[in-house]
Amino acid sequence: MGQEIPPGIKSQIAKFQRLQEELQYVLTMKQQWQAQLYEIENALAELEKVPQDRPVYKIVGSIMVSKDRESIIKELNEKKELIESQLETLKKQEDMLRKQVEDLDKKLRARLGGSNIAG
């Protein structure tokens, strides 16, 4: 017969799994924000190459409209700042969750006799 897992350990294992899911969610969100940041940085780099006298266009919904270069640069820089702020918050969450996962993994391994819970 298999050995029954005590309820205290079961709840810690469930918490461990929830923490891992939260961490995965944070990592996914971070990756999505990083992709947006990359797009904005590329757009800003391209705008730097465009001569001042050349028209610049922006896609709004399903149409393309002409806009002045400086307002587009300002808008992109604002979005960039927002994304960088969001990434900083996600990084802090990631660090906190990683520490919680590591700490709980150590506790569970100690209680279960050394097998690695994280896999």
PEWO-V506585 format. One record per helix or strand. SS is the DSSP state (alpha for helix, beta for strand). FROM is the first residue (numbers start at 1). TO is the last residue. If there is no record, write none. Layout:
SS:FROM:TO, SS:FROM:TO
This chain:
alpha:7:49, beta:56:60, beta:63:67, alpha:69:112
